[in-house]
Amino acid sequence: MTDDSREPHPLDDLGARLRAARSQDDREGRRATSRGGSAGTGMGLGFRIATELVAGIAVGALIGYALDGWLGTRPWLMVVFLFLGAAAGTMNVYRAAKGLDDAVGLGGAHQRKEQGRSNDQ
């Protein structure tokens, strides 16, 4: 009554193909992130750049405003720190766009990035 020459169930084959595709996708994802990229890098980098610039300007303005209130020098320190915050935000945007933001010192980040390029080739 039982037949030993059964055909494999179609869902078993589908499951095996899905596992193979997922493992291949995981390997490609790990390879992409090890090179410094990932699936949503474009939009994520754009939001990060905007946030870095706005945060730098806002923090500079707030520090200047607080110092002006404390020292009574309105509006001079706010203007000075606004420009300092804009400069810091612009520098952070440059580092983020170039991929040099992973280190405290910019020279060390340049060296690590160059070593990464030579290792990929």
Secondary structure by P-SEA (a helix, b strand, c coil): cccccccccaaaaaaaaaaaaaaaaaaaaaaaaaacccccaaaaaaaaaaaaaaaaaaaaaaaaaaaaaaaccccaaaaaaaaaaaaaaaaaaaaaaacccccccaaaaaaaaaaaaaaac
